[in-house]
Amino acid sequence: MTVLCDVCGVRKAVVYQAHSGRRLCKECFVEDVKRRAREEIKRWGLFGPGDTLLLGLSGGKDSYVLLDVLTEIHSTDKIVAVSIVEGIPGYNREEDIARLREVAKDYGVDVVVTSIREYTGHSLTELVVRAWRRGYRISPCTYCGISRRRILNYYARMFGAHKTVTAHNLDDEVQTAVVNLLRGDIVGLLRLHPAAPPASKLVIPRAKPLRKVYEWETATYAYLLGFPMQETECMFINYAPTLRARVREALYRVERKSPGTLMRILETLDTLLEPAARELETDGLGRCERCGEPTSRGRRLCKLCEILEGAGVVRPLYSAYRDITFKPED
């Protein structure tokens, strides 16, 4: 017996959406994901029609979904993309990057390919090995996350982007929120809110249109539309599990027992934190004495310079960029 879509009632259902209890056909499922992205953009004013957007594309499933969604609602003349090669054995394959650039070109979007090595002077794996040999046990994910955010912000300023748009999904957002809560990082939790202003005028605001879309939904979307799927997983996920990894597994267990939990968590946080998030300061940061990038007041170095120093890198390549990046009046 053929099960029909609960929305259109005409086409065959191919997806069961556990959090809504609906069975959807391909077309209605894809439209539902796009609808949530559009609503998130409108609800928080993530960006406007005339804004230049810098897309951070990794080449994974979320990236392709973001590309498909955004190019339908925003002029491709106002979109530029950056893909960052981390430098992890077997993970950043040339064919993955080539496919990403080919697909993006079909959408009318150019992809600039750069790397952590190009920005800092060392690949992610090299930094991790250097740090661990020195007894500096920082998680590889910390090096990766901080470096990627810095590089995207650097290119966003370079291209004059109004917003940096990333493909973070619902799972990513809730995991980050819970990690911030467990660490007692209330400011970090508030900065996660879409209504929060940037911490500095040198930080280009970020927008996350897919933050109300489950990760399994982006995987299903990519599969149904035939996007190339990244076949390898970062080796550091299992080799050096982080607090985030443990939080992720715990949240997945709860979600399996009570579908919709992650959505309810994020909706609740959005409502409760909005007033405080809007009151955050924009110019409350100091400057790193090494590279000139924003850092917490009272700190000599920014976080990236600090963790690179822990790996024995005291003269990262980007420290030479400050005369290019910053105007004298900044």
C-alpha positions as CSV (number, residue, x, y, z in Angstrom):
1,M,0.0,0.0,0.0
2,T,1.4,3.4,-1.0
3,V,1.5,6.0,1.7
4,L,0.7,9.5,0.4
5,C,2.2,12.7,1.6
6,D,0.5,14.3,4.6
7,V,0.8,17.8,3.1
8,C,-0.1,17.5,-0.6
9,G,-2.0,14.2,-0.4
10,V,-1.0,13.4,-3.9
11,R,2.6,12.2,-4.1
12,K,4.2,9.2,-2.4
13,A,5.7,9.9,1.0
14,V,9.4,9.2,1.2
15,V,10.4,10.9,4.5
16,Y,9.0,10.4,8.0
17,Q,9.5,13.6,10.0
18,A,9.6,12.4,13.6
19,H,9.4,15.8,15.3
20,S,6.2,16.7,13.4
21,G,4.8,13.2,13.0
22,R,4.2,13.8,9.3
23,R,5.1,11.7,6.3
24,L,6.3,13.9,3.4
25,C,7.0,13.5,-0.3
26,K,10.3,14.7,-1.7
27,E,8.8,18.0,-2.9
28,C,7.0,18.9,0.3
29,F,10.0,17.9,2.5
30,V,12.4,20.1,0.5
31,E,9.9,23.0,0.7
32,D,9.5,22.5,4.4
33,V,13.2,22.9,5.0
34,K,13.3,26.0,2.7
35,R,10.3,27.4,4.6
36,R,12.0,27.1,7.9
37,A,15.1,28.8,6.6
38,R,13.1,31.6,5.1
39,E,11.2,32.1,8.3
40,E,14.4,32.2,10.4
41,I,15.8,34.8,8.0
42,K,12.7,36.9,8.3
43,R,12.1,36.5,12.0
44,W,15.6,37.7,13.0
45,G,16.4,39.9,10.0
46,L,19.4,37.8,9.3
47,F,20.2,39.7,6.1
48,G,18.5,42.0,3.6
49,P,18.2,41.8,-0.3
50,G,21.0,44.2,-0.8
51,D,23.5,42.6,1.6
52,T,26.7,41.0,0.3
53,L,27.0,37.5,1.9
54,L,30.1,35.4,2.5
55,L,29.2,31.7,2.6
56,G,31.4,29.3,4.6
57,L,31.2,26.1,2.6
58,S,33.0,22.9,3.8
59,G,31.8,20.6,1.1
60,G,29.6,18.6,3.4
61,K,25.9,18.0,3.2
62,D,24.9,21.1,5.1
63,S,26.9,23.3,2.7
64,Y,25.0,22.0,-0.3
65,V,21.7,22.6,1.4
66,L,22.7,26.1,2.3
67,L,23.8,26.8,-1.2
68,D,20.6,25.5,-2.7
69,V,18.4,27.4,-0.2
70,L,20.2,30.7,-0.4
71,T,20.6,31.0,-4.1
72,E,16.8,30.7,-4.4
73,I,16.1,33.6,-2.2
74,H,19.2,35.9,-2.6
75,S,20.9,37.3,-5.7
76,T,24.0,35.3,-6.6
77,D,25.7,38.6,-7.5
78,K,25.7,39.3,-3.8
79,I,27.1,35.9,-2.8
80,V,30.7,34.8,-2.5
81,A,31.9,31.6,-0.9
82,V,35.0,30.4,1.0
83,S,36.0,26.9,1.6
84,I,38.8,26.2,4.2
85,V,41.0,23.2,3.9
86,E,41.9,22.1,7.5
87,G,44.7,19.8,6.6
88,I,43.6,16.5,8.0
89,P,44.9,13.3,6.4
90,G,42.2,11.7,4.2
91,Y,39.6,14.3,5.1
92,N,40.1,17.3,2.8
93,R,40.3,15.5,-0.5
94,E,40.9,17.4,-3.7
95,E,38.0,15.7,-5.4
96,D,35.6,16.9,-2.7
97,I,36.7,20.5,-3.2
98,A,36.6,20.2,-7.0
99,R,33.0,18.9,-6.7
100,L,32.0,21.7,-4.4
101,R,33.4,24.3,-6.8
102,E,31.7,22.7,-9.7
103,V,28.3,22.6,-8.0
104,A,28.6,26.1,-6.7
105,K,29.5,27.3,-10.2
106,D,26.3,25.8,-11.6
107,Y,24.5,28.0,-9.0
108,G,26.4,31.0,-10.1
109,V,28.6,31.3,-7.0
110,D,32.4,31.4,-7.0
111,V,34.3,29.5,-4.3
112,V,37.6,30.8,-2.9
113,V,39.6,27.9,-1.5
114,T,42.0,28.6,1.3
115,S,43.5,26.7,4.2
116,I,44.5,26.9,7.8
117,R,48.1,26.4,6.6
118,E,47.8,29.4,4.3
119,Y,46.6,31.6,7.1
120,T,48.7,30.4,10.1
121,G,51.6,28.8,8.4
122,H,50.7,25.3,9.6
123,S,48.0,22.7,8.9
124,L,45.6,21.7,11.6
125,T,47.3,18.3,12.0
126,E,50.7,20.0,12.3
127,L,49.4,22.3,15.0
128,V,47.9,19.5,17.0
129,V,51.1,17.4,16.8
130,R,53.3,20.4,17.8
131,A,51.0,21.2,20.7
132,W,50.8,17.7,22.1
133,R,54.6,17.2,21.8
134,R,54.9,20.3,24.0
135,G,52.4,18.9,26.5
136,Y,49.8,21.5,25.5
137,R,46.6,19.3,25.3
138,I,44.2,21.5,23.5
139,S,41.5,19.7,21.5
140,P,41.9,19.6,17.7
141,C,38.4,20.9,17.5
142,T,39.4,24.0,19.3
143,Y,42.2,24.7,16.9
144,C,39.9,24.0,14.0
145,G,36.9,26.0,15.2
146,I,38.8,29.1,16.2
147,S,40.9,29.1,13.0
148,R,37.9,28.7,10.8
149,R,36.0,31.5,12.4
150,R,39.0,33.8,12.1
151,I,39.6,33.0,8.5
152,L,36.0,33.5,7.5
153,N,35.9,36.8,9.3
154,Y,39.1,37.8,7.5
155,Y,37.6,37.1,4.1
156,A,34.3,38.6,5.0
157,R,36.1,41.9,5.7
158,M,38.2,41.5,2.6
159,F,35.1,41.1,0.3
160,G,33.1,43.8,2.1
161,A,30.5,41.3,3.2
162,H,27.6,42.4,5.4
163,K,27.1,38.9,6.9
164,T,29.0,35.7,7.2
165,V,26.6,32.9,6.5
166,T,27.3,29.4,7.8
167,A,25.5,26.1,7.5
168,H,25.1,25.3,11.2
169,N,22.1,23.2,11.7
170,L,19.8,22.6,14.7
171,D,21.9,19.9,16.2
172,D,25.0,22.2,16.1
173,E,23.2,25.1,17.7
174,V,21.7,23.0,20.6
175,Q,25.0,21.3,21.2
176,T,26.9,24.6,21.4
177,A,24.2,26.0,23.8
178,V,24.5,23.1,26.2
179,V,28.3,23.1,26.1
180,N,28.2,26.9,27.0
181,L,25.8,26.1,29.9
182,L,27.9,23.3,31.2
183,R,31.0,25.6,31.1
184,G,29.1,28.5,32.7
185,D,29.8,30.7,29.7
186,I,26.7,32.9,29.8
187,V,28.1,35.5,27.4
188,G,28.9,32.8,24.9
189,L,25.4,31.5,25.2
190,L,24.0,35.0,24.6
191,R,26.3,35.5,21.6
192,L,24.8,32.4,20.1
193,H,21.4,34.1,19.8
194,P,20.6,35.5,16.3
195,A,19.6,38.8,17.8
196,A,22.9,39.4,19.5
197,P,25.1,42.1,18.0
198,P,28.7,41.3,17.0
199,A,31.2,41.6,19.8
200,S,33.3,44.2,17.8
201,K,32.8,46.3,14.7
202,L,35.7,44.2,13.3
203,V,33.7,41.1,13.6
204,I,31.3,40.6,10.7
205,P,27.9,39.4,12.0
206,R,27.1,35.7,11.4
207,A,23.8,34.3,10.1
208,K,22.6,30.7,10.3
209,P,19.5,30.1,8.2
210,L,19.5,26.4,8.9
211,R,19.5,26.6,12.7
212,K,16.0,25.2,12.9
213,V,16.7,22.3,10.6
214,Y,17.8,18.9,12.0
215,E,21.1,17.4,10.8
216,W,19.3,14.2,9.6
217,E,17.1,16.6,7.5
218,T,20.1,18.2,5.8
219,A,21.5,14.7,5.0
220,T,18.1,13.6,3.6
221,Y,17.8,16.8,1.6
222,A,21.2,16.4,0.1
223,Y,20.5,12.7,-0.8
224,L,17.1,13.5,-2.4
225,L,18.5,16.2,-4.5
226,G,21.6,14.2,-5.5
227,F,24.3,16.3,-4.0
228,P,27.7,14.7,-3.6
229,M,28.1,13.3,-0.1
230,Q,31.4,13.6,1.8
231,E,32.4,10.0,2.4
232,T,35.1,10.5,5.1
233,E,34.8,11.6,8.7
234,C,37.3,13.7,10.6
235,M,39.7,11.3,12.3
236,F,39.9,13.6,15.4
237,I,36.2,13.0,16.3
238,N,36.9,9.5,17.7
239,Y,40.6,10.0,18.3
240,A,40.2,13.0,20.6
241,P,36.5,13.1,21.7
242,T,35.5,16.5,23.2
243,L,32.8,17.6,25.6
244,R,30.7,18.5,22.5
245,A,30.9,14.9,21.3
246,R,29.6,13.6,24.7
247,V,26.9,16.2,24.7
248,R,25.9,15.3,21.2
249,E,25.4,11.6,22.1
250,A,23.4,12.5,25.2
251,L,21.1,14.8,23.2
252,Y,20.6,12.2,20.5
253,R,19.4,9.7,23.1
254,V,16.9,12.2,24.4
255,E,15.7,13.1,20.9
256,R,15.2,9.5,19.9
257,K,12.9,9.0,23.0
258,S,11.2,12.3,22.6
259,P,11.3,13.6,19.0
260,G,11.2,17.4,18.8
261,T,13.3,17.9,21.9
262,L,16.1,19.8,20.2
263,M,13.6,22.1,18.4
264,R,11.9,22.9,21.7
265,I,15.2,23.6,23.5
266,L,16.3,26.1,20.8
267,E,12.9,27.8,20.6
268,T,12.8,28.2,24.4
269,L,16.3,29.6,24.5
270,D,15.5,32.0,21.6
271,T,12.5,33.3,23.6
272,L,14.2,33.5,27.0
273,L,17.5,35.0,25.9
274,E,16.4,37.5,23.4
275,P,16.1,40.5,25.7
276,A,19.5,40.0,27.3
277,A,21.1,39.1,23.9
278,R,20.0,42.4,22.4
279,E,21.6,44.4,25.2
280,L,25.1,43.0,24.6
281,E,27.8,45.5,23.8
282,T,29.4,45.8,20.3
283,D,32.6,47.6,21.2
284,G,33.6,45.9,24.4
285,L,36.7,44.2,23.2
286,G,40.4,45.1,23.2
287,R,43.0,44.3,20.6
288,C,45.6,41.5,20.4
289,E,49.1,42.9,20.7
290,R,50.4,40.4,18.2
291,C,47.9,40.5,15.3
292,G,45.6,43.4,16.1
293,E,42.4,41.3,16.0
294,P,39.7,41.7,18.7
295,T,40.2,40.0,22.1
296,S,38.7,40.2,25.6
297,R,39.7,43.3,27.5
298,G,42.7,42.7,29.7
299,R,44.0,39.9,27.5
300,R,47.4,40.3,25.9
301,L,46.7,37.9,23.1
302,C,43.6,36.8,21.2
303,K,42.5,33.2,21.6
304,L,44.0,32.1,18.3
305,C,47.4,33.6,19.0
306,E,47.2,32.1,22.5
307,I,46.6,28.5,21.3
308,L,49.1,28.9,18.5
309,E,51.7,30.0,21.1
310,G,50.9,26.8,23.0
311,A,51.9,24.9,19.9
312,G,55.2,26.9,19.7
313,V,54.0,29.2,16.9
314,V,54.8,32.8,18.0
315,R,54.9,34.3,14.6
316,P,51.9,33.1,12.6
317,L,51.6,34.2,9.0
318,Y,48.5,36.2,9.7
319,S,50.3,38.5,12.1
320,A,51.9,40.1,9.1
321,Y,48.4,41.0,7.7
322,R,47.5,43.6,10.2
323,D,48.8,46.5,8.2
324,I,46.6,45.3,5.3
325,T,43.6,44.4,7.3
326,F,43.2,47.4,9.5
327,K,43.0,51.0,8.6
328,P,44.9,53.6,10.7
329,E,41.7,55.1,12.0
330,D,40.4,51.7,13.3
